[in-house]
Amino acid sequence: MYNELATIDERGVSHSRYTTYLFETDRYERARLAFYFSIIQEAAGVHAALRGLSLTDLRSEGVTWVITRNRVKVHRYVRWGEVVYVKTWATQPVRLHMPRIIEGYDKEGVLLFRSTTLWAILDKESGKPQRPQVYSDRMVLPAPDDPDYPITITMPKPINGDEAVVLLASSDVTPTYDDTDRNHHVNNLSYLNWALGALPSELRDQYNITTIDASYLKQTFLTDELSVQTWGATAEMMEEDEPSFFHRIVRKDGEAVWEAHSKWKKREEFRA
């Protein structure tokens, strides 16, 4: 079944394609950032499945995949009807994480976005992360000297909220059934949608995200009561030419479950 969704070439790179449907676009018929996040999730999942490492496969081994970080640089948001051509490959483990790179291109071969993600393999009973090397070997990485598909990455430390001293917006949210996935916890896309949904429409009309670095800190479930917070360095950040924000989602007890730092540019700078 998975062979119909993607192929893996002789270098260990998975290739797939995704059509931009109308429901994946915003009021200007440009792709939502969540569409790129869903591609990132899907491309990673299909590639793993082709190597016998799908969630179903891993459950039979008593473990599961979870994403812990997603760092994305967006060059352009596609229009309704455009096809996104995706390449993804796994890289060498970093401590207890399995990184991978996902790139999306348009039909002319121009880069649309690039994502570097970190994944952890957890024991289903204890929740403890497992050493990733055996799973990395099963993924079959590109050659160490392949100039097009590097397998050694360096991820900068996540930007924390120490300089984001002004609370710009806050709203409460309770997960619904549709926010949960096969692991029975909140899916990574819901955190992004909650964070962006907390921002004023005036800002979203004028700007789009150019980079975002999101960290998934804790699993959340249907019974959790959450607060979505947006922080900035100044109270006027939403009026800046290139605003940046620190996003935090916390439980009722104040424990952070998701954090992200985003940088924005005027919408017209993404057009092509």
Secondary structure, 3 states (H helix, E strand, C coil): CHHHCCEECCCCCEEEEEECCHHHECCCCEECHHHHHHHHHHHHHHHHHHCCCCHHHHHCCCEEEEEEEEEEEECCCCECCCEEEEEEEECCCECCEEEEEEEEECCCCCEEEEEEEEEEEEECCCCCECCCHHHHHHHCCCCCCCCCCCCCCCCCCCCCCCCCCEEEEEEEECCCHHHECCCCCECHHHHHHHHHHCCCHHHHHHEEEEEEEEEECCCCCCCCCEEEEEEECCCCHHHCCCCEEEEEEEECCCCEEEEEEEEEEEHHHHCC
